[in-house]
């Protein structure tokens, strides 16, 4: 999975790519070609570690 600064370019990689937002993190999911997976935004674990919890 790649971490990208621009998911617009990741969306255009393949016709089957979908953009999904879960818990403040944006994902690109491609079921027909999984190598196009991508993520943008902080995950819950990194947000908690920045707060010092």
N, C-alpha and C positions, 0 to 999 in steps of 0.2 A: 504494500500500500504506500502510495506517495503522499507526502504532505506538501500541498501546493499553495502559493499565494493567490493564484487566480484559477478558480474552478470553471470559468467560462471556457478556457482552452481545453480543460479535461472533459467537459460536456460534449465538445465537438469531435472528440476522438473517434467515437463510434455511434451509430444510430440508436443502439439499444441502451446507451448510458442514461441514467436517471439521477437527478439531484434530489437528495433527501436531507431534511434538517431534523436532527435529534438532539435534544437537551443543549441547544446552543452551538452544536457542532454540525457543519455542513459536510455531507458525504456524497461522493459520486459512486454509484453502484452500477455494475455492468454484469449481468448474469451470463450473457453469452460469451464474454471474454473477460475473465476475472482480473487479468493483469492491468486493466484500466481503473481499478479501484483507487480512490483518492479521498483525502480528508482535509478539512480546513477548519481552524478554530481550536481552542483549548478544550481538552477533555476534562472530565470531572476530577481526575487525579491530579492533574497539573494545576487546576484552579485551587484545590485544597492545599497543595504544597506551597503555593505562593502566599496563601493567607497565614501560613504557619501552623496549620492544624495537623 
